[in-house]
């Protein structure tokens, strides 16, 4: 099997697993979220995660917008 097929199968099973988790444990106001956010290490993890992921998300958004503008410009010509 190639890597893309294995990745697709793995992601499918992961999504199915998340669907079957009860909302009381996985929701934004759940016991698990409150326990993680009330600890020092949980807060430190989420702050670090935000610092790493936010610039990457902004970069991807800007690259997508620039590519869309380039494609529109090429279509007009």
mmCIF file of the N, C-alpha and C atoms, coordinates in Angstrom:
data_MODEL
# 
_entry.id   MODEL 
# 
loop_
_atom_site.group_PDB 
_atom_site.id 
_atom_site.type_symbol 
_atom_site.label_atom_id 
_atom_site.label_alt_id 
_atom_site.label_comp_id 
_atom_site.label_asym_id 
_atom_site.label_entity_id 
_atom_site.label_seq_id 
_atom_site.pdbx_PDB_ins_code 
_atom_site.Cartn_x 
_atom_site.Cartn_y 
_atom_site.Cartn_z 
_atom_site.occupancy 
_atom_site.B_iso_or_equiv 
_atom_site.pdbx_formal_charge 
_atom_site.auth_seq_id 
_atom_site.auth_comp_id 
_atom_site.auth_asym_id 
_atom_site.auth_atom_id 
_atom_site.pdbx_PDB_model_num 
ATOM 1   N N  . UNK A 1 1  ? 0.844   -1.185 0.000   1.00 0.00 ? 1  UNK A N  1 
ATOM 2   C CA . UNK A 1 1  ? 0.000   0.000  0.000   1.00 0.00 ? 1  UNK A CA 1 
ATOM 3   C C  . UNK A 1 1  ? 0.885   1.243  0.000   1.00 0.00 ? 1  UNK A C  1 
ATOM 4   N N  . UNK A 1 2  ? 0.429   2.252  -0.710  1.00 0.00 ? 2  UNK A N  1 
ATOM 5   C CA . UNK A 1 2  ? 1.218   3.480  -0.684  1.00 0.00 ? 2  UNK A CA 1 
ATOM 6   C C  . UNK A 1 2  ? 0.875   4.308  0.553   1.00 0.00 ? 2  UNK A C  1 
ATOM 7   N N  . UNK A 1 3  ? 1.709   5.292  0.810   1.00 0.00 ? 3  UNK A N  1 
ATOM 8   C CA . UNK A 1 3  ? 1.569   6.083  2.034   1.00 0.00 ? 3  UNK A CA 1 
ATOM 9   C C  . UNK A 1 3  ? 0.276   6.887  2.067   1.00 0.00 ? 3  UNK A C  1 
ATOM 10  N N  . UNK A 1 4  ? -0.155  7.418  0.928   1.00 0.00 ? 4  UNK A N  1 
ATOM 11  C CA . UNK A 1 4  ? -1.380  8.221  0.899   1.00 0.00 ? 4  UNK A CA 1 
ATOM 12  C C  . UNK A 1 4  ? -2.605  7.389  1.268   1.00 0.00 ? 4  UNK A C  1 
ATOM 13  N N  . UNK A 1 5  ? -2.633  6.158  0.802   1.00 0.00 ? 5  UNK A N  1 
ATOM 14  C CA . UNK A 1 5  ? -3.768  5.281  1.130   1.00 0.00 ? 5  UNK A CA 1 
ATOM 15  C C  . UNK A 1 5  ? -3.784  4.960  2.623   1.00 0.00 ? 5  UNK A C  1 
ATOM 16  N N  . UNK A 1 6  ? -2.611  4.657  3.186   1.00 0.00 ? 6  UNK A N  1 
ATOM 17  C CA . UNK A 1 6  ? -2.540  4.377  4.619   1.00 0.00 ? 6  UNK A CA 1 
ATOM 18  C C  . UNK A 1 6  ? -2.917  5.600  5.446   1.00 0.00 ? 6  UNK A C  1 
ATOM 19  N N  . UNK A 1 7  ? -2.466  6.772  5.004   1.00 0.00 ? 7  UNK A N  1 
ATOM 20  C CA . UNK A 1 7  ? -2.816  8.003  5.711   1.00 0.00 ? 7  UNK A CA 1 
ATOM 21  C C  . UNK A 1 7  ? -4.320  8.241  5.662   1.00 0.00 ? 7  UNK A C  1 
ATOM 22  N N  . UNK A 1 8  ? -4.938  8.007  4.520   1.00 0.00 ? 8  UNK A N  1 
ATOM 23  C CA . UNK A 1 8  ? -6.383  8.185  4.391   1.00 0.00 ? 8  UNK A CA 1 
ATOM 24  C C  . UNK A 1 8  ? -7.158  7.232  5.285   1.00 0.00 ? 8  UNK A C  1 
ATOM 25  N N  . UNK A 1 9  ? -6.720  5.992  5.321   1.00 0.00 ? 9  UNK A N  1 
ATOM 26  C CA . UNK A 1 9  ? -7.385  5.005  6.181   1.00 0.00 ? 9  UNK A CA 1 
ATOM 27  C C  . UNK A 1 9  ? -7.226  5.386  7.648   1.00 0.00 ? 9  UNK A C  1 
ATOM 28  N N  . UNK A 1 10 ? -6.026  5.795  8.020   1.00 0.00 ? 10 UNK A N  1 
ATOM 29  C CA . UNK A 1 10 ? -5.773  6.196  9.411   1.00 0.00 ? 10 UNK A CA 1 
ATOM 30  C C  . UNK A 1 10 ? -6.604  7.398  9.814   1.00 0.00 ? 10 UNK A C  1 
ATOM 31  N N  . UNK A 1 11 ? -6.684  8.397  8.947   1.00 0.00 ? 11 UNK A N  1 
ATOM 32  C CA . UNK A 1 11 ? -7.487  9.580  9.264   1.00 0.00 ? 11 UNK A CA 1 
ATOM 33  C C  . UNK A 1 11 ? -8.969  9.247  9.344   1.00 0.00 ? 11 UNK A C  1 
ATOM 34  N N  . UNK A 1 12 ? -9.421  8.340  8.498   1.00 0.00 ? 12 UNK A N  1 
ATOM 35  C CA . UNK A 1 12 ? -10.826 7.926  8.550   1.00 0.00 ? 12 UNK A CA 1 
ATOM 36  C C  . UNK A 1 12 ? -11.152 7.276  9.892   1.00 0.00 ? 12 UNK A C  1 
ATOM 37  N N  . UNK A 1 13 ? -10.291 6.377  10.343  1.00 0.00 ? 13 UNK A N  1 
ATOM 38  C CA . UNK A 1 13 ? -10.524 5.736  11.639  1.00 0.00 ? 13 UNK A CA 1 
ATOM 39  C C  . UNK A 1 13 ? -10.435 6.738  12.780  1.00 0.00 ? 13 UNK A C  1 
ATOM 40  N N  . UNK A 1 14 ? -9.554  7.715  12.672  1.00 0.00 ? 14 UNK A N  1 
ATOM 41  C CA . UNK A 1 14 ? -9.431  8.732  13.706  1.00 0.00 ? 14 UNK A CA 1 
ATOM 42  C C  . UNK A 1 14 ? -10.701 9.574  13.784  1.00 0.00 ? 14 UNK A C  1 
ATOM 43  N N  . UNK A 1 15 ? -11.253 9.948  12.636  1.00 0.00 ? 15 UNK A N  1 
ATOM 44  C CA . UNK A 1 15 ? -12.492 10.724 12.614  1.00 0.00 ? 15 UNK A CA 1 
ATOM 45  C C  . UNK A 1 15 ? -13.641 9.919  13.200  1.00 0.00 ? 15 UNK A C  1 
ATOM 46  N N  . UNK A 1 16 ? -13.715 8.650  12.841  1.00 0.00 ? 16 UNK A N  1 
ATOM 47  C CA . UNK A 1 16 ? -14.774 7.789  13.388  1.00 0.00 ? 16 UNK A CA 1 
ATOM 48  C C  . UNK A 1 16 ? -14.634 7.675  14.906  1.00 0.00 ? 16 UNK A C  1 
ATOM 49  N N  . UNK A 1 17 ? -13.402 7.565  15.390  1.00 0.00 ? 17 UNK A N  1 
ATOM 50  C CA . UNK A 1 17 ? -13.185 7.490  16.838  1.00 0.00 ? 17 UNK A CA 1 
ATOM 51  C C  . UNK A 1 17 ? -13.652 8.772  17.514  1.00 0.00 ? 17 UNK A C  1 
ATOM 52  N N  . UNK A 1 18 ? -13.377 9.928  16.917  1.00 0.00 ? 18 UNK A N  1 
ATOM 53  C CA . UNK A 1 18 ? -13.814 11.188 17.510  1.00 0.00 ? 18 UNK A CA 1 
ATOM 54  C C  . UNK A 1 18 ? -15.326 11.326 17.502  1.00 0.00 ? 18 UNK A C  1 
ATOM 55  N N  . UNK A 1 19 ? -15.977 10.757 16.505  1.00 0.00 ? 19 UNK A N  1 
ATOM 56  C CA . UNK A 1 19 ? -17.434 10.827 16.451  1.00 0.00 ? 19 UNK A CA 1 
ATOM 57  C C  . UNK A 1 19 ? -18.046 10.050 17.615  1.00 0.00 ? 19 UNK A C  1 
ATOM 58  N N  . UNK A 1 20 ? -17.424 8.928  17.986  1.00 0.00 ? 20 UNK A N  1 
ATOM 59  C CA . UNK A 1 20 ? -17.993 8.093  19.036  1.00 0.00 ? 20 UNK A CA 1 
ATOM 60  C C  . UNK A 1 20 ? -17.609 8.515  20.444  1.00 0.00 ? 20 UNK A C  1 
ATOM 61  N N  . UNK A 1 21 ? -16.714 9.507  20.583  1.00 0.00 ? 21 UNK A N  1 
ATOM 62  C CA . UNK A 1 21 ? -16.400 10.030 21.919  1.00 0.00 ? 21 UNK A CA 1 
ATOM 63  C C  . UNK A 1 21 ? -17.607 10.818 22.396  1.00 0.00 ? 21 UNK A C  1 
ATOM 64  N N  . UNK A 1 22 ? -17.974 10.617 23.616  1.00 0.00 ? 22 UNK A N  1 
ATOM 65  C CA . UNK A 1 22 ? -19.141 11.314 24.127  1.00 0.00 ? 22 UNK A CA 1 
ATOM 66  C C  . UNK A 1 22 ? -18.859 12.805 24.242  1.00 0.00 ? 22 UNK A C  1 
ATOM 67  N N  . UNK A 1 23 ? -19.816 13.639 23.881  1.00 0.00 ? 23 UNK A N  1 
ATOM 68  C CA . UNK A 1 23 ? -19.605 15.086 23.920  1.00 0.00 ? 23 UNK A CA 1 
ATOM 69  C C  . UNK A 1 23 ? -19.256 15.614 25.314  1.00 0.00 ? 23 UNK A C  1 
ATOM 70  N N  . UNK A 1 24 ? -19.674 14.926 26.356  1.00 0.00 ? 24 UNK A N  1 
ATOM 71  C CA . UNK A 1 24 ? -19.372 15.389 27.702  1.00 0.00 ? 24 UNK A CA 1 
ATOM 72  C C  . UNK A 1 24 ? -17.872 15.355 27.981  1.00 0.00 ? 24 UNK A C  1 
ATOM 73  N N  . UNK A 1 25 ? -17.132 14.503 27.282  1.00 0.00 ? 25 UNK A N  1 
ATOM 74  C CA . UNK A 1 25 ? -15.695 14.408 27.498  1.00 0.00 ? 25 UNK A CA 1 
ATOM 75  C C  . UNK A 1 25 ? -14.900 15.237 26.489  1.00 0.00 ? 25 UNK A C  1 
ATOM 76  N N  . UNK A 1 26 ? -15.484 15.534 25.337  1.00 0.00 ? 26 UNK A N  1 
ATOM 77  C CA . UNK A 1 26 ? -14.708 16.156 24.268  1.00 0.00 ? 26 UNK A CA 1 
ATOM 78  C C  . UNK A 1 26 ? -15.145 17.571 23.917  1.00 0.00 ? 26 UNK A C  1 
ATOM 79  N N  . UNK A 1 27 ? -16.221 18.064 24.454  1.00 0.00 ? 27 UNK A N  1 
ATOM 80  C CA . UNK A 1 27 ? -16.710 19.384 24.090  1.00 0.00 ? 27 UNK A CA 1 
ATOM 81  C C  . UNK A 1 27 ? -15.892 20.514 24.694  1.00 0.00 ? 27 UNK A C  1 
ATOM 82  N N  . UNK A 1 28 ? -16.133 21.746 24.249  1.00 0.00 ? 28 UNK A N  1 
ATOM 83  C CA . UNK A 1 28 ? -15.344 22.876 24.732  1.00 0.00 ? 28 UNK A CA 1 
ATOM 84  C C  . UNK A 1 28 ? -15.541 23.183 26.210  1.00 0.00 ? 28 UNK A C  1 
ATOM 85  N N  . UNK A 1 29 ? -16.677 22.877 26.767  1.00 0.00 ? 29 UNK A N  1 
ATOM 86  C CA . UNK A 1 29 ? -16.920 23.142 28.181  1.00 0.00 ? 29 UNK A CA 1 
ATOM 87  C C  . UNK A 1 29 ? -16.898 21.875 29.016  1.00 0.00 ? 29 UNK A C  1 
ATOM 88  N N  . UNK A 1 30 ? -16.204 20.857 28.548  1.00 0.00 ? 30 UNK A N  1 
ATOM 89  C CA . UNK A 1 30 ? -16.241 19.544 29.187  1.00 0.00 ? 30 UNK A CA 1 
ATOM 90  C C  . UNK A 1 30 ? -15.337 19.469 30.406  1.00 0.00 ? 30 UNK A C  1 
ATOM 91  N N  . UNK A 1 31 ? -15.454 18.373 31.108  1.00 0.00 ? 31 UNK A N  1 
ATOM 92  C CA . UNK A 1 31 ? -14.613 18.136 32.284  1.00 0.00 ? 31 UNK A CA 1 
ATOM 93  C C  . UNK A 1 31 ? -13.145 18.016 31.896  1.00 0.00 ? 31 UNK A C  1 
ATOM 94  N N  . UNK A 1 32 ? -12.885 17.367 30.770  1.00 0.00 ? 32 UNK A N  1 
ATOM 95  C CA . UNK A 1 32 ? -11.511 17.180 30.321  1.00 0.00 ? 32 UNK A CA 1 
ATOM 96  C C  . UNK A 1 32 ? -10.867 18.510 29.962  1.00 0.00 ? 32 UNK A C  1 
ATOM 97  N N  . UNK A 1 33 ? -11.587 19.368 29.242  1.00 0.00 ? 33 UNK A N  1 
ATOM 98  C CA . UNK A 1 33 ? -11.044 20.671 28.862  1.00 0.00 ? 33 UNK A CA 1 
ATOM 99  C C  . UNK A 1 33 ? -10.785 21.529 30.090  1.00 0.00 ? 33 UNK A C  1 
ATOM 100 N N  . UNK A 1 34 ? -11.691 21.490 31.047  1.00 0.00 ? 34 UNK A N  1 
ATOM 101 C CA . UNK A 1 34 ? -11.495 22.278 32.267  1.00 0.00 ? 34 UNK A CA 1 
ATOM 102 C C  . UNK A 1 34 ? -10.308 21.766 33.065  1.00 0.00 ? 34 UNK A C  1 
ATOM 103 N N  . UNK A 1 35 ? -10.111 20.452 33.088  1.00 0.00 ? 35 UNK A N  1 
ATOM 104 C CA . UNK A 1 35 ? -8.987  19.887 33.821  1.00 0.00 ? 35 UNK A CA 1 
ATOM 105 C C  . UNK A 1 35 ? -7.662  20.254 33.166  1.00 0.00 ? 35 UNK A C  1 
ATOM 106 N N  . UNK A 1 36 ? -7.614  20.218 31.844  1.00 0.00 ? 36 UNK A N  1 
ATOM 107 C CA . UNK A 1 36 ? -6.369  20.548 31.134  1.00 0.00 ? 36 UNK A CA 1 
ATOM 108 C C  . UNK A 1 36 ? -6.056  22.026 31.270  1.00 0.00 ? 36 UNK A C  1 
ATOM 109 N N  . UNK A 1 37 ? -7.061  22.879 31.085  1.00 0.00 ? 37 UNK A N  1 
ATOM 110 C CA . UNK A 1 37 ? -6.824  24.313 31.127  1.00 0.00 ? 37 UNK A CA 1 
ATOM 111 C C  . UNK A 1 37 ? -6.594  24.840 32.534  1.00 0.00 ? 37 UNK A C  1 
ATOM 112 N N  . UNK A 1 38 ? -6.934  24.075 33.543  1.00 0.00 ? 38 UNK A N  1 
ATOM 113 C CA . UNK A 1 38 ? -6.708  24.542 34.905  1.00 0.00 ? 38 UNK A CA 1 
ATOM 114 C C  . UNK A 1 38 ? -5.320  24.182 35.409  1.00 0.00 ? 38 UNK A C  1 
ATOM 115 N N  . UNK A 1 39 ? -4.588  23.346 34.671  1.00 0.00 ? 39 UNK A N  1 
ATOM 116 C CA . UNK A 1 39 ? -3.235  22.993 35.091  1.00 0.00 ? 39 UNK A CA 1 
ATOM 117 C C  . UNK A 1 39 ? -2.212  23.879 34.384  1.00 0.00 ? 39 UNK A C  1 
ATOM 118 N N  . UNK A 1 40 ? -1.070  24.055 35.008  1.00 0.00 ? 40 UNK A N  1 
ATOM 119 C CA . UNK A 1 40 ? -0.007  24.881 34.448  1.00 0.00 ? 40 UNK A CA 1 
ATOM 120 C C  . UNK A 1 40 ? 0.505   24.308 33.137  1.00 0.00 ? 40 UNK A C  1 
ATOM 121 N N  . UNK A 1 41 ? 0.749   23.005 33.102  1.00 0.00 ? 41 UNK A N  1 
ATOM 122 C CA . UNK A 1 41 ? 1.299   22.386 31.898  1.00 0.00 ? 41 UNK A CA 1 
ATOM 123 C C  . UNK A 1 41 ? 0.310   22.384 30.747  1.00 0.00 ? 41 UNK A C  1 
ATOM 124 N N  . UNK A 1 42 ? -0.971  22.260 31.055  1.00 0.00 ? 42 UNK A N  1 
ATOM 125 C CA . UNK A 1 42 ? -1.979  22.339 30.010  1.00 0.00 ? 42 UNK A CA 1 
ATOM 126 C C  . UNK A 1 42 ? -2.035  23.717 29.377  1.00 0.00 ? 42 UNK A C  1 
ATOM 127 N N  . UNK A 1 43 ? -1.999  24.746 30.227  1.00 0.00 ? 43 UNK A N  1 
ATOM 128 C CA . UNK A 1 43 ? -1.989  26.114 29.707  1.00 0.00 ? 43 UNK A CA 1 
ATOM 129 C C  . UNK A 1 43 ? -0.730  26.376 28.897  1.00 0.00 ? 43 UNK A C  1 
ATOM 130 N N  . UNK A 1 44 ? 0.403   25.912 29.386  1.00 0.00 ? 44 UNK A N  1 
ATOM 131 C CA . UNK A 1 44 ? 1.666   26.099 28.677  1.00 0.00 ? 44 UNK A CA 1 
ATOM 132 C C  . UNK A 1 44 ? 1.631   25.412 27.312  1.00 0.00 ? 44 UNK A C  1 
ATOM 133 N N  . UNK A 1 45 ? 1.068   24.215 27.258  1.00 0.00 ? 45 UNK A N  1 
ATOM 134 C CA . UNK A 1 45 ? 0.943   23.495 25.997  1.00 0.00 ? 45 UNK A CA 1 
ATOM 135 C C  . UNK A 1 45 ? 0.078   24.259 25.004  1.00 0.00 ? 45 UNK A C  1 
ATOM 136 N N  . UNK A 1 46 ? -1.086  24.732 25.437  1.00 0.00 ? 46 UNK A N  1 
ATOM 137 C CA . UNK A 1 46 ? -1.984  25.427 24.527  1.00 0.00 ? 46 UNK A CA 1 
ATOM 138 C C  . UNK A 1 46 ? -1.426  26.777 24.083  1.00 0.00 ? 46 UNK A C  1 
ATOM 139 N N  . UNK A 1 47 ? -0.710  27.464 24.950  1.00 0.00 ? 47 UNK A N  1 
ATOM 140 C CA . UNK A 1 47 ? -0.070  28.721 24.546  1.00 0.00 ? 47 UNK A CA 1 
ATOM 141 C C  . UNK A 1 47 ? 1.001   28.437 23.496  1.00 0.00 ? 47 UNK A C  1 
ATOM 142 N N  . UNK A 1 48 ? 1.826   27.416 23.723  1.00 0.00 ? 48 UNK A N  1 
ATOM 143 C CA . UNK A 1 48 ? 2.850   27.042 22.748  1.00 0.00 ? 48 UNK A CA 1 
ATOM 144 C C  . UNK A 1 48 ? 2.239   26.592 21.438  1.00 0.00 ? 48 UNK A C  1 
ATOM 145 N N  . UNK A 1 49 ? 1.180   25.822 21.513  1.00 0.00 ? 49 UNK A N  1 
ATOM 146 C CA . UNK A 1 49 ? 0.488   25.340 20.316  1.00 0.00 ? 49 UNK A CA 1 
ATOM 147 C C  . UNK A 1 49 ? -0.046  26.521 19.503  1.00 0.00 ? 49 UNK A C  1 
ATOM 148 N N  . UNK A 1 50 ? -0.600  27.514 20.179  1.00 0.00 ? 50 UNK A N  1 
ATOM 149 C CA . UNK A 1 50 ? -1.120  28.699 19.508  1.00 0.00 ? 50 UNK A CA 1 
ATOM 150 C C  . UNK A 1 50 ? 0.005   29.508 18.873  1.00 0.00 ? 50 UNK A C  1 
ATOM 151 N N  . UNK A 1 51 ? 1.103   29.661 19.588  1.00 0.00 ? 51 UNK A N  1 
ATOM 152 C CA . UNK A 1 51 ? 2.234   30.424 19.063  1.00 0.00 ? 51 UNK A CA 1 
ATOM 153 C C  . UNK A 1 51 ? 2.799   29.761 17.810  1.00 0.00 ? 51 UNK A C  1 
ATOM 154 N N  . UNK A 1 52 ? 2.794   28.451 17.760  1.00 0.00 ? 52 UNK A N  1 
ATOM 155 C CA . UNK A 1 52 ? 3.316   27.737 16.595  1.00 0.00 ? 52 UNK A CA 1 
ATOM 156 C C  . UNK A 1 52 ? 2.305   27.718 15.453  1.00 0.00 ? 52 UNK A C  1 
ATOM 157 N N  . UNK A 1 53 ? 1.047   27.429 15.732  1.00 0.00 ? 53 UNK A N  1 
ATOM 158 C CA . UNK A 1 53 ? 0.061   27.204 14.674  1.00 0.00 ? 53 UNK A CA 1 
ATOM 159 C C  . UNK A 1 53 ? -0.536  28.484 14.095  1.00 0.00 ? 53 UNK A C  1 
ATOM 160 N N  . UNK A 1 54 ? -0.662  29.534 14.885  1.00 0.00 ? 54 UNK A N  1 
ATOM 161 C CA . UNK A 1 54 ? -1.289  30.748 14.373  1.00 0.00 ? 54 UNK A CA 1 
ATOM 162 C C  . UNK A 1 54 ? -0.503  31.364 13.219  1.00 0.00 ? 54 UNK A C  1 
ATOM 163 N N  . UNK A 1 55 ? 0.815   31.547 13.333  1.00 0.00 ? 55 UNK A N  1 
ATOM 164 C CA . UNK A 1 55 ? 1.541   32.103 12.175  1.00 0.00 ? 55 UNK A CA 1 
ATOM 165 C C  . UNK A 1 55 ? 1.489   31.192 10.945  1.00 0.00 ? 55 UNK A C  1 
ATOM 166 N N  . UNK A 1 56 ? 1.507   29.873 11.170  1.00 0.00 ? 56 UNK A N  1 
ATOM 167 C CA . UNK A 1 56 ? 1.415   28.951 10.037  1.00 0.00 ? 56 UNK A CA 1 
ATOM 168 C C  . UNK A 1 56 ? 0.064   29.084 9.344   1.00 0.00 ? 56 UNK A C  1 
ATOM 169 N N  . UNK A 1 57 ? -0.990  29.239 10.107  1.00 0.00 ? 57 UNK A N  1 
ATOM 170 C CA . UNK A 1 57 ? -2.327  29.394 9.529   1.00 0.00 ? 57 UNK A CA 1 
ATOM 171 C C  . UNK A 1 57 ? -2.434  30.695 8.749   1.00 0.00 ? 57 UNK A C  1 
ATOM 172 N N  . UNK A 1 58 ? -1.897  31.761 9.302   1.00 0.00 ? 58 UNK A N  1 
ATOM 173 C CA . UNK A 1 58 ? -1.931  33.049 8.612   1.00 0.00 ? 58 UNK A CA 1 
ATOM 174 C C  . UNK A 1 58 ? -1.132  32.966 7.319   1.00 0.00 ? 58 UNK A C  1 
ATOM 175 N N  . UNK A 1 59 ? 0.041   32.340 7.363   1.00 0.00 ? 59 UNK A N  1 
ATOM 176 C CA . UNK A 1 59 ? 0.876   32.193 6.179   1.00 0.00 ? 59 UNK A CA 1 
ATOM 177 C C  . UNK A 1 59 ? 0.152   31.413 5.087   1.00 0.00 ? 59 UNK A C  1 
ATOM 178 N N  . UNK A 1 60 ? -0.494  30.310 5.449   1.00 0.00 ? 60 UNK A N  1 
ATOM 179 C CA . UNK A 1 60 ? -1.231  29.516 4.471   1.00 0.00 ? 60 UNK A CA 1 
ATOM 180 C C  . UNK A 1 60 ? -2.392  30.307 3.869   1.00 0.00 ? 60 UNK A C  1 
ATOM 181 N N  . UNK A 1 61 ? -3.064  31.088 4.684   1.00 0.00 ? 61 UNK A N  1 
ATOM 182 C CA . UNK A 1 61 ? -4.174  31.904 4.191   1.00 0.00 ? 61 UNK A CA 1 
ATOM 183 C C  . UNK A 1 61 ? -3.675  32.940 3.187   1.00 0.00 ? 61 UNK A C  1 
ATOM 184 N N  . UNK A 1 62 ? -2.592  33.634 3.535   1.00 0.00 ? 62 UNK A N  1 
ATOM 185 C CA . UNK A 1 62 ? -2.045  34.659 2.648   1.00 0.00 ? 62 UNK A CA 1 
ATOM 186 C C  . UNK A 1 62 ? -1.561  34.029 1.341   1.00 0.00 ? 62 UNK A C  1 
ATOM 187 N N  . UNK A 1 63 ? -0.876  32.905 1.417   1.00 0.00 ? 63 UNK A N  1 
ATOM 188 C CA . UNK A 1 63 ? -0.417  32.223 0.196   1.00 0.00 ? 63 UNK A CA 1 
ATOM 189 C C  . UNK A 1 63 ? -1.596  31.823 -0.683  1.00 0.00 ? 63 UNK A C  1 
ATOM 190 N N  . UNK A 1 64 ? -2.659  31.352 -0.092  1.00 0.00 ? 64 UNK A N  1 
ATOM 191 C CA . UNK A 1 64 ? -3.854  30.978 -0.854  1.00 0.00 ? 64 UNK A CA 1 
ATOM 192 C C  . UNK A 1 64 ? -4.493  32.174 -1.528  1.00 0.00 ? 64 UNK A C  1 
ATOM 193 N N  . UNK A 1 65 ? -4.561  33.303 -0.813  1.00 0.00 ? 65 UNK A N  1 
ATOM 194 C CA . UNK A 1 65 ? -5.139  34.504 -1.410  1.00 0.00 ? 65 UNK A CA 1 
ATOM 195 C C  . UNK A 1 65 ? -4.284  35.016 -2.565  1.00 0.00 ? 65 UNK A C  1 
ATOM 196 N N  . UNK A 1 66 ? -2.959  35.007 -2.400  1.00 0.00 ? 66 UNK A N  1 
ATOM 197 C CA . UNK A 1 66 ? -2.069  35.453 -3.476  1.00 0.00 ? 66 UNK A CA 1 
ATOM 198 C C  . UNK A 1 66 ? -2.174  34.545 -4.697  1.00 0.00 ? 66 UNK A C  1 
ATOM 199 N N  . UNK A 1 67 ? -2.265  33.244 -4.466  1.00 0.00 ? 67 UNK A N  1 
ATOM 200 C CA . UNK A 1 67 ? -2.406  32.306 -5.577  1.00 0.00 ? 67 UNK A CA 1 
ATOM 201 C C  . UNK A 1 67 ? -3.737  32.516 -6.297  1.00 0.00 ? 67 UNK A C  1 
ATOM 202 N N  . UNK A 1 68 ? -4.779  32.782 -5.551  1.00 0.00 ? 68 UNK A N  1 
ATOM 203 C CA . UNK A 1 68 ? -6.085  33.034 -6.161  1.00 0.00 ? 68 UNK A CA 1 
ATOM 204 C C  . UNK A 1 68 ? -6.030  34.291 -7.025  1.00 0.00 ? 68 UNK A C  1 
ATOM 205 N N  . UNK A 1 69 ? -5.354  35.337 -6.535  1.00 0.00 ? 69 UNK A N  1 
ATOM 206 C CA . UNK A 1 69 ? -5.217  36.561 -7.327  1.00 0.00 ? 69 UNK A CA 1 
ATOM 207 C C  . UNK A 1 69 ? -4.410  36.313 -8.587  1.00 0.00 ? 69 UNK A C  1 
ATOM 208 N N  . UNK A 1 70 ? -3.338  35.511 -8.491  1.00 0.00 ? 70 UNK A N  1 
ATOM 209 C CA . UNK A 1 70 ? -2.537  35.189 -9.668  1.00 0.00 ? 70 UNK A CA 1 
ATOM 210 C C  . UNK A 1 70 ? -3.359  34.440 -10.712 1.00 0.00 ? 70 UNK A C  1 
ATOM 211 N N  . UNK A 1 71 ? -4.177  33.498 -10.251 1.00 0.00 ? 71 UNK A N  1 
ATOM 212 C CA . UNK A 1 71 ? -5.001  32.725 -11.179 1.00 0.00 ? 71 UNK A CA 1 
ATOM 213 C C  . UNK A 1 71 ? -6.047  33.615 -11.856 1.00 0.00 ? 71 UNK A C  1 
ATOM 214 N N  . UNK A 1 72 ? -6.659  34.534 -11.102 1.00 0.00 ? 72 UNK A N  1 
ATOM 215 C CA . UNK A 1 72 ? -7.630  35.440 -11.690 1.00 0.00 ? 72 UNK A CA 1 
ATOM 216 C C  . UNK A 1 72 ? -6.950  36.365 -12.706 1.00 0.00 ? 72 UNK A C  1 
ATOM 217 N N  . UNK A 1 73 ? -5.764  36.819 -12.390 1.00 0.00 ? 73 UNK A N  1 
ATOM 218 C CA . UNK A 1 73 ? -5.019  37.682 -13.308 1.00 0.00 ? 73 UNK A CA 1 
ATOM 219 C C  . UNK A 1 73 ? -4.681  36.931 -14.593 1.00 0.00 ? 73 UNK A C  1 
ATOM 220 N N  . UNK A 1 74 ? -4.286  35.676 -14.469 1.00 0.00 ? 74 UNK A N  1 
ATOM 221 C CA . UNK A 1 74 ? -3.960  34.870 -15.648 1.00 0.00 ? 74 UNK A CA 1 
ATOM 222 C C  . UNK A 1 74 ? -5.191  34.565 -16.492 1.00 0.00 ? 74 UNK A C  1 
ATOM 223 N N  . UNK A 1 75 ? -6.354  34.429 -15.859 1.00 0.00 ? 75 UNK A N  1 
ATOM 224 C CA . UNK A 1 75 ? -7.574  34.154 -16.603 1.00 0.00 ? 75 UNK A CA 1 
ATOM 225 C C  . UNK A 1 75 ? -8.029  35.373 -17.401 1.00 0.00 ? 75 UNK A C  1 
ATOM 226 N N  . UNK A 1 76 ? -7.768  36.563 -16.907 1.00 0.00 ? 76 UNK A N  1 
ATOM 227 C CA . UNK A 1 76 ? -8.182  37.798 -17.588 1.00 0.00 ? 76 UNK A CA 1 
ATOM 228 C C  . UNK A 1 76 ? -7.330  38.039 -18.830 1.00 0.00 ? 76 UNK A C  1 
ATOM 229 N N  . UNK A 1 77 ? -6.118  37.542 -18.840 1.00 0.00 ? 77 UNK A N  1 
ATOM 230 C CA . UNK A 1 77 ? -5.222  37.802 -19.970 1.00 0.00 ? 77 UNK A CA 1 
ATOM 231 C C  . UNK A 1 77 ? -5.485  36.898 -21.128 1.00 0.00 ? 77 UNK A C  1 
# 
